[in-house]
Structures are given as structure tokens and as C-alpha cells.
């Protein structure tokens, strides 16, 4: 705690460098409440205090540190001027109805200020043509995420005033999505019984060939273990016969296993919406509806 108080006390102080009796440079703290300051030909610098460790600052002289801060402040001012200029141009383009030009300018501003509520406010307006066109619903939803996080209540209120077309678009999307969902589920149900029957038959064939193959294999192994137990070679012959039958049975099992796996795959694919054009149309419609609702929620949830 004592160290923290010392750091806090030093924030408003100035520092200067002087040579001590040994000719070495040392940093002197000047208390602003202390009216007595030693005179020195070496200039006094305001040393900035950083919230995070700055390893580079530790290697710089006070002159270099002050110059670095000056450059940073100048760069920040230039960035702000550039952003403000691009925002002003965006407003002009929106007034002229040039939404492509407005989108270009505000996209450039976003590269310089990606946490600005005004930037996302204007970008959503440019992308959606003042919330009347949602062809790029995915881009609109991304811009809306920025609106939700960074825009103030006044900006969200302005967007809400323009949302009549959005409300109609959401209603249309909900209707279309509902119809596609119902049709897609009906088609799934029609195919479900057909594929289930094919799976049942394929499963029966697979088990009907796999079970005898396993039995023949066991018999072949038993005969093989006994083939030298008698001198007449009976078990040798039996081992060869059952081994051949086992091989044939396993070849047949491979074919039935393939049919079984295909039938199982068809059953699973039938439940996936992306397996058919109708299902893909439904997924696309559902995604678009979710994106439109994200746009609406970005400015509506904070409005009382």
C-alpha cells in the first residue's frame, strides 16, 4: 500500500536531472507544493505515467520520451481529424442518396476508429439504405453488433424511427421461413419411412451374412487347432474347407455391410437440412431472419 501511495503522489510531480558529487546523473523529484526549486541548466520534463508497463520507455532519455509522446499526440490528432472528415463526407453522401459513396467513406473511417458508435450508426444506414434494403443482411448484422455495443441512446432512437421497413421485412421473412420449415419437415417425413425400411432390410441382410461368417471362422479355427491330432488328415481337410467357406462368407458380408452403411447414411442425411435444396433454402431463410432480428435488437432493446 505504501508503494501505491508513493506512485499516486508522484503523478503530479515534475522531475529534473542533475549531476551529483561523483559526477553521475540522478533524477530529482520536484514537489509542486515545494516553492524552492534548485536551479539547473538541464530542462525539466513532465514524465507520463502509464497504466501498463512500457519497456521501451525505460530505455529512453527524458528528451526522447517527451518527443515520443509529442509524436503520439500529433498522430492521434491527425487520426481524429481524418475520422471526422470521413464522417462528414458520409453524412453528405447520405443526404445525396449516394449510399455506395457513403459506405466507402464510413468503411475507411472504421479502419481508424473501430469502436466509434457514430461510425457503426452511419455504416448501418449506408449498408441498409436507411433501413430500407437488407440484401446484405449479414453485413448489416455485423454493423448492428457495433451499434448495440457503442451507439448512444440518441443514435439508437434515430434508427428506431427508420425501422418501419425493417419491421415489414422481418414479418415477410418469418412467414417465408415458416412455410419453408413446414414443407421441409413434410418432405423429411415422407422420406423417413422409405429410408427406415431400407435400413431395416439392409440390417437384416448384414446380420444374416455376418453371423454365419463368424460361426464358420470359429469352426475353421477349431479344426485348425486339431488338424494334426489324427494321422488320416481329416481335420486338415476340414480346416481347408471351413477356411474357404469363411472367406466366401466374409466377401458376401462386405457387400451387405456396404449396403447397410449406405442405408444408415441415408437415414442420417435425411435429418440434415443441408442435404436437399429445400432444406438449404430453409437454412438460408432462417439465417436471414436471425440477422434481421439482430439488426432490430441492436437499437430496440435499449429504447424504453
C-alpha positions in Angstrom: 0.0 0.0 0.0 2.9 2.4 0.8 4.3 1.8 -2.7 0.9 2.5 -4.3 0.5 5.8 -2.4 4.0 6.8 -3.5 3.2 6.2 -7.1 -0.1 8.2 -6.8 1.7 11.1 -5.1 4.3 11.2 -7.9 1.7 11.6 -10.7 1.5 15.4 -10.3 5.2 15.9 -9.7 8.0 17.0 -12.1 11.4 15.6 -12.4 14.8 17.0 -13.3 18.2 15.6 -13.8 21.4 16.9 -12.1 24.9 15.7 -11.5 25.8 14.6 -8.0 29.1 15.0 -6.3 30.5 11.9 -8.1 29.6 13.4 -11.5 26.8 10.9 -12.1 23.4 11.9 -13.3 20.5 11.4 -11.0 16.7 12.0 -11.2 15.3 14.6 -8.7 11.6 14.7 -7.8 10.2 18.3 -7.5 7.2 18.6 -5.3 4.7 21.1 -6.8 3.9 22.3 -3.2 7.5 23.0 -2.5 8.3 26.5 -3.7 12.0 26.0 -3.5 13.4 24.5 -6.7 17.1 24.1 -7.4 18.3 25.9 -10.5 19.7 23.8 -13.2 20.7 24.2 -16.8 19.2 20.8 -17.5 15.5 21.1 -18.6 12.6 19.8 -16.5 10.3 17.2 -18.2 6.8 16.0 -17.4 7.2 12.2 -17.2 3.9 10.4 -18.2 2.5 7.7 -16.1 1.3 4.5 -18.0 -1.3 2.1 -16.9 0.7 -0.7 -18.4 4.4 -1.5 -18.4 6.3 0.3 -21.1 9.6 -1.4 -21.6 10.7 1.0 -24.3 10.2 4.0 -22.1 12.8 2.6 -19.7 15.5 2.8 -22.4 14.7 6.4 -23.4 16.1 9.6 -22.1 13.6 12.2 -20.8 14.1 14.2 -24.1 13.4 11.1 -26.2 10.4 10.2 -24.1 8.9 13.7 -24.4 9.5 13.6 -28.2 7.8 10.2 -28.5 4.8 11.5 -26.5 4.6 14.6 -28.7 4.6 12.4 -31.9 1.9 10.1 -30.4 -0.3 13.1 -29.6 0.1 14.5 -33.1 -0.7 11.2 -34.7 -3.8 10.9 -32.6 -4.9 14.4 -33.6 -4.3 13.6 -37.3 -6.3 10.3 -36.9 -9.2 12.2 -35.3 -9.2 14.8 -38.0 -9.2 12.1 -40.7 -12.1 10.2 -39.0 -14.1 13.4 -38.6 -13.5 14.3 -42.2 -14.7 10.9 -43.4 -17.8 11.0 -41.1 -18.7 14.5 -42.5 -18.3 13.1 -46.1 -20.5 10.2 -45.2 -23.3 12.5 -44.0 -23.1 14.4 -47.2 -23.3 11.2 -49.3 -26.3 10.0 -47.3 -28.0 13.4 -47.9 -27.4 13.0 -51.6 -28.7 9.4 -51.6 -25.2 8.1 -52.7 -25.2 5.1 -50.4 -22.2 3.4 -52.1 -20.1 6.6 -51.6 -21.3 6.8 -48.0 -20.4 3.1 -47.4 -16.9 3.7 -48.9 -16.2 6.7 -46.7 -17.5 5.2 -43.5 -15.6 1.9 -44.1 -12.4 3.9 -44.3 -13.3 5.6 -41.0 -14.0 2.2 -39.4 -10.4 1.2 -40.1 -9.2 4.2 -38.0 -11.9 4.1 -35.3 -13.4 0.7 -34.9 -15.1 1.5 -31.5 -17.0 4.6 -32.6 -20.7 4.5 -32.1 -21.2 7.1 -34.8 -19.2 5.0 -37.3 -21.4 2.0 -36.8 -24.5 4.2 -36.8 -23.6 5.5 -40.2 -22.4 2.2 -41.6 -25.7 0.5 -40.8 -27.6 3.3 -42.5 -25.3 3.1 -45.6 -25.5 -0.7 -45.8 -29.3 -0.8 -45.5 -30.1 2.4 -47.4 -31.5 4.0 -44.3 -33.0 0.6 -43.1 -35.0 0.0 -46.3 -32.8 -2.6 -48.1 -31.3 -5.7 -46.5 -29.8 -7.6 -49.4 -26.5 -7.7 -47.4 -28.2 -8.9 -44.3 -25.0 -10.5 -42.9 -23.0 -7.2 -43.2 -25.9 -5.3 -41.7 -26.0 -7.7 -38.7 -22.3 -7.2 -38.2 -22.7 -3.5 -38.2 -25.6 -3.8 -35.9 -23.4 -5.6 -33.4 -21.3 -2.4 -33.3 -24.4 -0.3 -32.9 -25.6 -2.4 -29.9 -22.2 -2.0 -28.2 -21.1 1.5 -29.0 -24.0 3.7 -30.1 -25.7 6.1 -27.6 -29.5 6.3 -27.0 -30.0 9.2 -29.4 -28.4 7.3 -32.3 -30.4 4.2 -31.5 -33.6 6.3 -31.3 -32.9 7.6 -34.8 -32.5 4.1 -36.1 -35.7 3.0 -34.5 -37.6 5.9 -36.2 -36.4 4.5 -39.5 -37.3 0.9 -38.8 -40.8 0.6 -40.3 -39.4 -1.1 -43.4 -37.3 -3.4 -41.3 -40.4 -4.5 -39.3 -42.2 -5.4 -42.6 -39.1 -7.2 -43.9 -38.9 -9.3 -40.7 -42.6 -10.2 -40.9 -42.1 -11.4 -44.5 -39.0 -13.3 -43.6 -40.9 -15.0 -40.7 -43.7 -16.0 -43.0 -41.4 -17.4 -45.6 -39.2 -19.2 -43.1 -42.3 -20.8 -41.5 -43.6 -22.1 -44.9 -40.2 -23.5 -45.8 -39.9 -25.2 -42.4 -43.2 -26.9 -42.7 -42.6 -28.0 -46.3 -39.1 -29.2 -45.4 -40.4 -31.3 -42.4 -43.1 -32.8 -44.5 -40.6 -34.0 -47.1 -38.4 -35.4 -44.4 -41.3 -37.4 -43.0 -42.1 -38.8 -46.5 -38.5 -39.9 -47.0 -38.1 -41.1 -43.4 -40.4 -44.2 -43.7 -38.8 -45.1 -47.0 -35.2 -44.9 -45.7 -36.1 -46.6 -42.4 -37.5 -49.6 -44.3 -34.3 -49.8 -46.5 -32.2 -49.6 -43.3 -34.3 -52.4 -41.7 -33.7 -54.7 -44.7 -30.0 -53.8 -45.0 -29.5 -54.5 -41.3 -31.2 -57.9 -41.7 -29.0 -58.9 -44.7 -25.9 -57.7 -42.9 -26.6 -59.7 -39.8 -27.7 -62.7 -41.9 -24.3 -62.9 -43.6 -22.1 -61.7 -40.7 -23.3 -64.3 -38.2 -22.6 -67.3 -40.5 -19.2 -65.9 -41.3 -18.3 -65.6 -37.7 -19.5 -69.2 -37.0 -17.5 -70.6 -40.0 -14.5 -68.7 -38.8 -14.8 -70.2 -35.3 -15.2 -73.7 -36.7 -12.2 -73.2 -39.0 -10.1 -72.1 -36.0 -11.2 -75.2 -34.0 -10.4 -77.5 -36.9 -7.1 -75.9 -37.4 -6.1 -76.4 -33.8 -7.0 -80.2 -34.2 -5.7 -80.9 -37.7 -2.6 -82.7 -36.5 -4.4 -84.7 -33.8 -5.2 -87.6 -36.2 -2.9 -89.2 -38.8 -5.5 -89.6 -41.6 -5.6 -85.8 -42.2 -9.4 -85.4 -41.6 -9.0 -82.2 -39.7 -6.6 -80.8 -42.3 -9.3 -81.2 -45.0 -12.0 -79.8 -42.7 -9.8 -76.8 -41.9 -9.3 -76.0 -45.5 -13.0 -76.4 -46.3 -14.2 -74.2 -43.5 -11.5 -71.6 -44.2 -12.7 -71.4 -47.8 -16.3 -71.1 -46.7 -15.3 -68.4 -44.2 -13.6 -66.4 -46.9 -16.6 -66.6 -49.1 -18.9 -65.6 -46.3 -16.8 -62.6 -45.4 -16.7 -61.4 -49.0 -20.5 -61.6 -49.1 -20.6 -59.8 -45.7 -18.5 -56.9 -47.2 -21.2 -56.3 -49.8 -24.0 -56.4 -47.3 -22.1 -54.2 -44.9 -21.7 -51.6 -47.7 -25.5 -51.7 -48.3 -26.1 -51.3 -44.5 -23.8 -48.3 -44.2 -25.4 -46.7 -47.2 -28.8 -47.2 -45.7 -27.6 -45.8 -42.4 -26.1 -42.8 -44.1 -29.3 -42.0 -46.0 -31.3 -42.1 -42.7 -28.9 -39.6 -41.2 -28.7 -37.3 -44.2 -32.5 -37.2 -44.4 -32.4 -35.4 -41.0 -29.9 -32.8 -42.1 -31.4 -29.6 -43.6 -28.4 -29.1 -45.8 -28.9 -32.4 -47.7 -31.6 -31.1 -50.0 -32.2 -27.8 -51.9 -35.4 -27.3 -50.0 -33.5 -27.7 -46.7 -30.8 -25.3 -47.8 -33.4 -22.7 -48.8 -34.9 -23.1 -45.3 -31.5 -22.7 -43.6 -30.8 -19.6 -45.7 -34.2 -18.1 -44.9 -33.7 -18.9 -41.2 -30.2 -17.3 -41.1 -31.5 -14.2 -42.8 -34.4 -13.9 -40.3 -31.9 -14.2 -37.4 -29.7 -11.5 -38.9 -32.6 -9.1 -39.4 -33.7 -9.7 -35.8 -30.1 -8.8 -34.7 -30.4 -5.5 -36.6 -33.7 -4.8 -34.8 -32.4 -5.8 -31.4 -29.3 -3.6 -31.7 -31.3 -0.4 -31.3 -34.6 -1.5 -29.9 -33.6 -3.2 -26.7 -32.2 0.0 -25.2 -35.1 2.1 -26.1 -37.8 2.5 -23.4 
